[in-house]
Amino acid sequence: MSLVGDSSELSLVDLIQVKGHSPVTCRILVQGRRGPGTIFLDRGSVVFAEYDGMLGEPAAHALLLEREVVFRATSDVPLPAPNMAIEHRALLLQAAVADDEQRRTPPPLPSVERAVASPRVDAAPRPPSASASRPRRAALVRVLLVALAAGIIGVAVFGRISVRRSEAVASVAPSPLPPPTPVEASALRTPQDELPVLLSGEPPRSPEPELALRPTVVVRLLVDPSGVVSRAEVYRPRPELARFEEAAVETARGFTFRPARRAGAPVGVWINWPIDFL
């Protein structure tokens, strides 16, 4: 059974992340901006890639840097002669580094001209005579005494107000910080970011084992910062596959992941996760 889609519903990075955990081989046919390409995976490693005349890792990197692609993923297919061998997570990290380097552009250095004003130098005032300074000194002493008395009274009153205000603030419990907003898995592209990794969860059995049909159901998952699936819903439901979709959602709710990370910190993430049936 093949999984067909495009990057608007499931990015090529997410697809390789999912298929990299499969124990069987997988062929991904990709139609990119520069023509068709192919990626083969075998037990978690990318072993073959070709695109736009390139082979091996350069071809894989070029495909992963494409923004808009159409793909067809088919499992359990024969492998061609390998032209590369790299664990899928290492390849995705290399592609993220390359994408980050492409996006990074040095900001222009602004030209700032600052005018430095010459300091104004005033002539030093002439000191008053001794006879003229005596009345002024007495008046200044009286003003200082009045200001000192007013300051003592103000400190006492303000101290009482501050104590009451501190008691009121201490009696109010701080509100907890809201959890960080979940991000889309496609936004985790820098070297410090990590996609969620499935730790436990098995493919469900077909709800209609007498049928040869084994569809692939894409389920949209919200994986919280602890790695637990807090929400699961079918992406683009189809009425004729209702029983398969119900089984896929019920199975996905029991998955556990190694949490996604953004800039090194755990974060909730929305990810489209394809589920196959046994």
N, C-alpha and C positions, 0 to 999 in steps of 0.2 A: 504494500500500500504506500502510495506517494503522498507527500505533504507539499501542496502547491500554495504559494502566497507571494507577497511582496513586502518591501521594507516598511510600508506604512502600517502593517499589522504585526510583523515580526522581523526585527532587524537580523541581518546576517550574523552579527556578533551573538545575538541571543540564540539563534538556530544552532550555531556551532557549539555554544555553551551547553545546550540541551543534548545534542547528538553526541557530544564528547563523552557523556556518561553512559552511552549505550554499549553493550558488550558485542554488538555486531557491526559489520561494516556499513558505511553510509556514503552514498554519492550525492553531491549537491550540484545540480546544474544551475548556473547563474547567468542571467542576461543583464549586463551592465551597460554603462554609457558607451564603452568602447567595444561592445560586442559580447559574444558568449564566453563563458568561463566554466571551469570545473574544479571542484574540491572533493577529495576522498578522505574519509576518516576510518581508522581501524583501531578499535579498543582504546579510544581516548586520545589518539595521536593523529595529526594531519600528515598523510603520507604522500599526497599527490596534489598538485595545483598547476593549472595553466590558465593564462588570460592575456590577451592582446600580445601574443608572441613571446610572453614570458613564461618561465617554468619554475617550479619550486617555490621557495619562500618569497621572492619578489612578486610572483603572480598572486600568492595568497595575500600579501600585504596590500597590493593594488585593489584586489576585490573587496577587502575589508574596509578600505578607505572610500569606496563608492557610497554615495549618499542614498541613491535610489536604485534598487535592483528588483528583479523578479526571479524567483527561485523555485526549483522542484527538488525535494529531498526524498531519496529512495533508500530504504534499508536493506541489508542482507544482499548485497550485489557483489559480483567478482571485482577484484582489485586489479588495476593496471600495474605496470612496473613502477615502483616507487621512485620519485625524484626529490623527496625530502622526508624528514622524520623529526617531528617536533610535537611535544605535548600541547594539546589544544589551548590550555590556559596560558602557557608561555607565548604561544603565537598571538593570542588576543592581547596580552600585555605589550608585546612588541608593536602591534598595530596601534594600540592606544598611545604609546610613546610617539610614534610617527605622526599620528593625527594631531597630538598636542603640539609637536614642532611645526606642523603646517599652519595651525591656527595662531601660533604665537608670532606676533609682529612687534618689533621694538617701537615704542611710542616716540614720536618726534620730540626732540629736546627744545623746549620753548626758549626764545631769546628774550630775556628780561633785562631791560635797561632801568637802572635805578639812579635817580638823581640824588646826590648826597648834598644836602644843604650845608652851607658853612655855618658853624655854630655862632650864635650872636653873643658877643662879648660886651656886657654892660660895664660901665665904669663903676668901680667900687664906691659905695656911699660913704660920705664923710661922717665919722663918728660924732655924736652930739657932745656938747660940753658937759662937764660934771654938774654944773648948777642946773642945767635944763633937764638932766636925767633923773634927779631926785624925785620930783612929783610923779613922773611917769613910772618909776620903780615902785612907789607906794600903791599907785592905782593897779599896777600889774599884780602885786601881791594880793590885793583884795579880790581881784578877778579870779586868781588861782585858788584862793580859799573857797570861794563860792562854787567854783567848778568841782573842787575836790569833794565838797559836801554833797553836791548833786550826784556825783559819780558813785559815792558810797551808797546812797539811797537807791540809785538805779541798779547797782549790782545785787542788792538784797532782793528787790522786787523781781528782777529778771531771773535770779537764781530759783525763786519759788516757781515761776512760770515754766522754766526749763525742766525742773523736776517733775512737775505735773505732766508736761508734754511727753517726757521720756517714759513715764509710767503708762500713759495712754498708748504710745507707740508699741511698748513692750507687750501690752495686753492683746494686740492684734496679731494673729498668726499670719506669717507670710503665705501667700497663695502659691501653689506649685506651678512650676514652669510648664507651658504646654509642650507636648511632644513635637519633634520636628516634622515638618510636612513631608510625606512620602514623595519620592522622585520616580521618574520613569527609568527603566533599566537602560534605555538607549542614551541617557544623559551621563552615565558613568563611563567616561572615556579617558580620564587622565591617569597617569601612572599611580597616583595615590588612591584611585577608586578601585573597588572590587565588586564584581557581580555576585549574586547569591549562588551558592554551590549546594546541590542536593546532597543531604547526608543520609536520609532514610526515606523510603517510599518505593513501592513496587508497582508495576503496571497492573491495572485491573483485569479481571477475566471478563470475557464478552458476556453481556446480559442475554444474548441470543446465540448460544454456542452451536445451534444447528445450522446457522447461516455461515456462509463462507466470508461474508462481509466483515472486515476488520478496519473500521474507519479510524482516522486520527482526529481527535477532538482538541482544539486549541482552547485552553482555559486561562482566563486572566486572573492572576494571583496577586494579592497584596501580602508580601512577606514583611513582617514587622522587624524592628531592630534586634529582637531576640532570636530570629530565624523561624518563628511560628507563622503559619498561614492564617491570617486573620480574616481574609475574605477570598472567596473563590466563585467565579461566575463564568459562564460559557461566553467565549468571544464569537459573535455572529452565530447565534443559534439556528439550527435547521430542524423543522418539525419532524421530518422523517427519521431523525437520529436522536429523538428525545430520550429514549432509554439509555443509549450510549452516553449522551451528554450528562444525564443524572449520575451515572456510574463514575464518569470522569471527575465531576465536581466533588462527589463524595470521597473519592480516592485522594484528590488533591488536598482536601482539607486535613488529611492526616500526614502530609509531607512535613519534614523538618529540613531546614537549610542552615548552612553557615551564612550568617547575615551579610548583606551587602554593606559596603563601606564607601563613604564619600569623604575625601580628604583625610582618610585614616580612621574616621569615626563611624560606628554602626548607624545605619539609616534604614527606614522603611522604604520598600521599593515595589513598584508595579511592574510585573513581567508577564509576557504571554508565554505559556508553557504548553507545548504539544504533548498529548497523552495517547499512547498506542495501547491496544488491547491484546491480551494473550489468547 
